[in-house]
Amino acid sequence: MERFRVATIPFQSIGLALFGKLGMHYWQNGSQEEGASHRFLDELGTVYGIGLSYEFSKAVTFRAETERYLDLPGTNGNVPGFGAGLDTSKHSIGLSIKF
């Protein structure tokens, strides 16, 4: 699960907006079958990102962003690097069309 705060700097005259994200993520151990009472907080880490969006028109917007996740846990105790504070990045681009 992730929680973000987003700050945006719009450049309205050219339809461009620059934004930044800062937040936290956490992973929970346990399956849905075990029930919520058996799940517990395993790992807490930080995430930050930057991106930009460009509004071609009121109906069409292009967006690109990158996020950096810090202190990711391994998937189980048998994985090398478990609990070693692994890091990863996520990059995405998109096109929004409103009808």
C-alpha positions as CSV (number, residue, x, y, z in Angstrom):
1,M,0.0,0.0,0.0
2,E,1.2,3.5,-0.8
3,R,0.4,6.9,0.6
4,F,1.6,10.0,-1.3
5,R,1.7,13.8,-1.1
6,V,1.8,15.4,-4.5
7,A,2.9,19.0,-5.3
8,T,2.3,20.4,-8.8
9,I,3.7,23.4,-10.6
10,P,1.5,24.3,-13.5
11,F,2.7,26.3,-16.5
12,Q,-0.8,27.1,-17.8
13,S,0.2,29.3,-20.7
14,I,1.9,26.3,-22.5
15,G,-0.2,23.4,-21.0
16,L,2.7,21.9,-19.1
17,A,2.8,20.8,-15.4
18,L,5.7,19.5,-13.4
19,F,4.9,17.5,-10.2
20,G,6.7,15.7,-7.4
21,K,5.6,12.9,-5.1
22,L,6.8,12.1,-1.6
23,G,5.3,9.2,0.5
24,M,5.7,5.9,2.1
25,H,4.9,2.3,1.3
26,Y,4.4,-0.8,3.4
27,W,4.0,-4.5,2.8
28,Q,1.9,-6.9,4.8
29,N,2.7,-10.5,5.4
30,G,0.0,-13.2,5.4
31,S,-2.7,-14.2,3.0
32,Q,-6.4,-13.3,2.8
33,E,-7.3,-16.9,3.9
34,E,-5.5,-16.3,7.2
35,G,-7.8,-13.4,8.0
36,A,-6.9,-9.8,9.0
37,S,-6.1,-10.7,12.6
38,H,-3.1,-12.8,11.4
39,R,-1.6,-10.1,9.2
40,F,1.0,-7.7,10.5
41,L,3.1,-4.9,9.3
42,D,6.4,-6.3,7.8
43,E,8.2,-3.5,6.2
44,L,8.0,0.3,6.0
45,G,9.9,2.2,3.3
46,T,9.9,5.5,1.5
47,V,9.0,6.4,-2.1
48,Y,9.5,9.6,-4.0
49,G,9.0,10.6,-7.7
50,I,8.9,13.3,-10.3
51,G,6.9,13.7,-13.5
52,L,5.3,16.0,-16.0
53,S,2.1,16.2,-17.9
54,Y,1.3,18.1,-21.1
55,E,-2.3,19.0,-22.0
56,F,-2.7,19.0,-25.8
57,S,-6.3,20.0,-25.4
58,K,-9.1,19.9,-22.8
59,A,-9.7,16.2,-23.8
60,V,-6.1,14.9,-24.4
61,T,-3.3,14.8,-21.8
62,F,0.1,13.1,-22.0
63,R,1.8,12.1,-18.7
64,A,5.2,10.7,-17.8
65,E,6.6,9.9,-14.4
66,T,9.2,8.0,-12.4
67,E,9.1,6.7,-8.8
68,R,11.9,5.4,-6.6
69,Y,11.0,2.9,-3.9
70,L,13.5,2.5,-1.0
71,D,13.9,-0.4,1.5
72,L,11.9,-3.1,-0.2
73,P,11.8,-6.4,1.5
74,G,12.5,-9.8,-0.1
75,T,9.5,-12.0,-0.9
76,N,10.3,-14.7,1.6
77,G,13.2,-15.9,3.9
78,N,14.6,-18.1,1.1
79,V,15.3,-15.3,-1.2
80,P,18.9,-13.9,-1.2
81,G,18.9,-10.3,0.0
82,F,15.8,-10.8,2.3
83,G,15.7,-7.8,4.6
84,A,18.7,-6.2,2.9
85,G,16.8,-3.0,2.0
86,L,16.5,-3.5,-1.7
87,D,15.6,-0.5,-3.9
88,T,13.7,-0.3,-7.2
89,S,12.3,2.2,-9.7
90,K,9.0,2.4,-11.6
91,H,8.7,4.4,-14.8
92,S,5.4,5.0,-16.6
93,I,3.9,7.0,-19.5
94,G,0.3,7.4,-20.4
95,L,-2.2,9.2,-22.6
96,S,-5.6,10.3,-21.2
97,I,-8.5,10.9,-23.6
98,K,-11.7,12.3,-22.2
99,F,-15.0,11.8,-24.1
